[in-house]
Each structure stands twice: as C-alpha cells, then as structure tokens.
Amino acid sequence: MTAETRSTPDYLEIPLSRFLEHVASGESAPGGGAAAAVAVALAASLSSMSVILSSDHLPDAAWLISRTDHLRQDVARLAQADAEAYRRVIAARHAQDQSVQAALSGAADVPLAIAEVGAEIADIAARLVTEDGNPNLKGDAIAAVLLAEAGVRAATALVKINLSAAGLEDARLNRADELADTAAAAARRAVEAVA
C-alpha cells in the first residue's frame, strides 16, 4: 500500500522519531512542506520559550507569549495539511483529469501559509536578539530566527514549484517573495547583532 492510498497519520500525535521515519521513508508525503512547517513550529517554540524567560525585559510579554503559542499551533497543523494537499495532487495525477491544476493550486496555499507564519516568527525572534530579549537567551532566539528563515525559504520555493507546475502566475508568487525577503531581513538583523 502506498502513501497515496493510506490515511495520513496525525503528525502531532506521533513521536518525533516516527515522524522523521515517515519523512525518510521514500513515500511522497510528508515531504518538504511538512518539514518546513516543523522548522517554523520549532522556531515558534523557541521564540515562545525566549519570550517567557525574557518577560522581565518585555513590556508586551503576555501578548508575545500568546501570539507565539498561537502561531506554533497553527503552523504545526500545517505539516499535516501539506501532506494531505500533496496527496490530493497525486490522486489527481492518477485520475488524469482537469483536477490536477486545482490540486496544485491548493497545494501552493499550504506552504504560503507556512511562510506567513515563519516570517512573523522570524521578526519576533529577531526582536528578541536585537532589542528586548534576555541576553542569556540570544542563542535560542537566533536559532529561532534561522529556523524560521529556513522554513520560509523552503515553503516559498514550494509555492513557486506548485504554481509553476499548475501553469499559474498570480499574486501568491509576489507574496512568497515578500515573505522570503521579510524572513531574510530578520535573519540578517539577528546575525549582525551577535557578530
């Protein structure tokens, strides 16, 4: 039985080692989109931890804790959504009908949502490095920025790949570029602050 015909396991309910085995299994999903979502979720988790432990330094700590937790939960669910979207692409290709373009278009939406979260997390984490964060947590905050940037870069590449395969050029391409630029700028700020 292939990955395309099996139901997707709940990635949030299985051990990390098992998720990694699924990624490494040679099946089509989970793949790059799920990995990008997990990278951004890890970045959000590190950001949340850094905010909690920097609350004495942050006037808006309560809001940041709530926001990073919300973003972490949202993007973690997108790992599952990406795998399911890709399975719809595979099913449409097997059916050899007009639904392939729609499936690819839908598959571009999930990594775009991952990139949206990742760009916001990169900005929050960069702030923790460059402005208000606890100086003892700069390593955690910089790891968060760089993980978020990596997730955004991977996700935006997937947006472009899926839209190109669908023969579509729309506003999502420009938005993907904007998000990649935002995350890269946050990473540059953070790296320069610790250099």
C-alpha positions in Angstrom: 0.0 0.0 0.0 1.5 3.4 -0.9 1.4 6.7 0.9 -1.2 8.0 -1.5 -3.7 5.3 -0.6 -3.1 5.2 3.2 -4.6 7.8 5.5 -2.1 10.3 6.9 -1.1 9.7 10.5 -1.6 12.6 12.8 1.9 14.1 12.9 1.2 16.0 16.1 0.3 12.7 17.9 3.2 10.6 16.9 6.8 10.6 18.4 9.3 12.7 16.7 11.4 9.7 15.8 8.4 8.2 14.0 7.7 11.5 12.1 11.3 11.5 11.0 10.9 7.9 9.8 7.9 8.9 7.8 9.8 11.7 6.1 12.8 9.4 5.4 10.6 6.5 4.2 10.7 7.2 0.5 7.0 7.9 0.3 5.8 11.1 -1.3 4.5 12.7 1.9 5.4 14.0 4.4 8.0 15.9 2.5 9.4 19.4 2.1 6.2 21.3 3.1 5.8 19.3 6.3 9.5 19.7 7.1 9.2 23.5 6.6 6.2 23.6 8.9 8.0 21.7 11.6 11.0 24.0 11.2 8.8 27.0 11.7 7.0 25.3 14.6 10.3 24.7 16.3 11.2 28.4 15.7 7.9 29.4 17.3 8.5 27.1 20.2 12.0 28.6 20.8 10.6 32.1 20.4 7.9 31.3 23.0 10.4 30.0 25.4 12.6 33.0 24.9 9.7 35.4 25.5 8.6 33.6 28.6 12.2 33.7 30.0 12.5 37.4 28.9 9.2 38.6 30.3 11.0 41.0 32.7 12.6 42.7 29.7 9.4 42.8 27.5 6.6 45.2 28.1 4.3 43.2 25.8 5.4 39.8 27.0 1.9 38.5 27.6 0.8 39.3 24.1 4.0 37.8 22.6 3.6 34.6 24.6 0.0 34.3 23.4 1.0 35.2 19.8 3.9 32.8 19.5 1.9 30.0 21.1 -1.0 30.6 18.6 1.4 30.7 15.6 3.2 27.5 16.8 -0.2 25.6 17.0 -1.3 26.9 13.6 1.9 26.0 11.7 2.2 22.6 13.4 -1.2 21.7 11.9 0.1 22.8 8.5 2.5 19.9 8.5 -0.5 17.6 8.3 -2.3 19.9 5.8 0.7 20.0 3.5 0.9 16.2 3.3 -2.8 15.9 2.6 -2.7 18.6 -0.1 0.2 16.8 -1.8 -1.8 13.5 -1.6 -4.6 15.3 -3.5 -2.1 16.2 -6.2 -1.0 12.6 -6.5 -4.6 11.4 -6.7 -5.5 14.0 -9.3 -2.5 12.9 -11.4 -3.6 9.3 -11.2 -7.1 10.3 -12.3 -5.5 12.1 -15.3 -8.2 14.8 -15.3 -8.6 18.5 -15.1 -8.4 18.5 -11.3 -4.5 18.5 -11.4 -4.3 22.2 -11.8 -6.7 22.9 -9.0 -4.9 20.4 -6.7 -1.5 22.0 -7.4 -3.0 25.5 -6.8 -4.4 24.2 -3.5 -1.0 22.7 -2.7 0.6 26.1 -3.1 -1.7 27.6 -0.5 -0.4 25.5 2.4 3.3 26.4 2.0 2.3 30.0 1.6 0.5 29.8 4.9 3.7 28.3 6.4 5.7 31.1 5.1 3.3 33.7 6.5 3.8 32.3 10.0 7.5 31.8 9.5 8.0 35.5 8.5 6.2 36.7 11.6 8.1 34.3 13.9 11.4 35.5 12.3 10.5 39.1 13.1 9.6 38.3 16.7 12.7 36.2 17.3 14.9 38.9 15.7 13.5 41.4 18.1 14.5 39.1 21.0 18.0 39.1 19.7 18.4 42.7 18.8 16.2 44.6 21.3 14.3 43.3 24.3 15.2 39.7 24.8 17.1 38.2 27.8 20.8 38.3 26.8 21.2 34.8 28.2 18.8 33.5 25.5 20.3 35.1 22.4 21.4 31.6 21.2 17.9 30.3 21.4 16.5 33.4 19.8 19.0 33.3 16.9 18.3 29.6 16.4 14.6 30.6 16.2 15.3 33.3 13.6 17.4 31.0 11.4 14.9 28.0 11.7 12.1 30.4 10.7 14.0 31.8 7.8 14.9 28.3 6.6 11.2 27.2 6.8 10.1 30.3 4.9 12.7 29.8 2.2 11.7 26.2 1.8 8.0 27.0 1.8 8.2 29.8 -0.7 10.2 27.6 -3.0 7.3 25.0 -2.8 4.8 27.7 -3.6 6.7 28.6 -6.8 7.2 25.0 -7.8 3.5 24.1 -7.3 2.2 27.2 -9.1 4.7 26.7 -12.0 3.6 23.0 -12.3 0.0 24.3 -12.4 0.9 26.8 -15.1 -0.3 29.6 -12.8 1.1 33.1 -12.2 -0.7 35.0 -9.6 -0.3 37.2 -6.5 0.9 34.3 -4.5 4.2 34.5 -6.3 4.8 38.1 -5.2 3.6 37.3 -1.7 6.0 34.4 -1.4 8.9 36.7 -2.5 7.8 39.4 0.1 7.7 36.8 2.9 11.2 35.4 1.9 12.5 38.9 2.0 11.0 39.6 5.4 12.5 36.5 6.9 15.9 37.1 5.3 15.9 40.7 6.6 15.1 39.4 10.1 17.8 36.8 9.9 20.4 39.5 8.8 19.4 41.8 11.7 19.8 39.0 14.2 23.1 37.7 12.8 24.6 41.1 12.6 23.6 41.8 16.3 25.6 38.8 17.5 28.5 39.2 15.1 
